[in-house]
Amino acid sequence: MCRCRISAWVRGSELPQGGSYRLLTPAEVAEWLQVSELTIKNKYRAWGLKPQKVGRLLRFRERDVVAYLNSNYG
């Protein structure tokens, strides 16, 4: 995913009001934040990202990731 699209998401120009409820895998979040998937799995609690469990799988709401980015880097 290109950085220009990511920065547009962070600014909220492509998201509906309040963001999207789309669920992202740890790999997708890792690509978005440009860190490893293992870092996401180890640090999401410390960063305050709220996980959604789908069975035993870990998922993150897109709007929660956007809110985290806006509050910490926005």
CORPEFEN-V536380 format. One record per run of one state. SS is the DSSP state (H for helix, E for strand, L for the rest). FROM is the first residue (numbers start at 1). LEN is the number of residues. If there is no record, write none. Layout:
{{SS | FROM | LEN} {SS | FROM | LEN}}
This chain:
{{L | 1 | 2} {H | 3 | 9} {L | 12 | 11} {E | 23 | 3} {H | 26 | 8} {L | 34 | 3} {H | 37 | 11} {L | 48 | 3} {E | 51 | 4} {L | 55 | 2} {E | 57 | 5} {H | 62 | 12} {L | 74 | 1}}
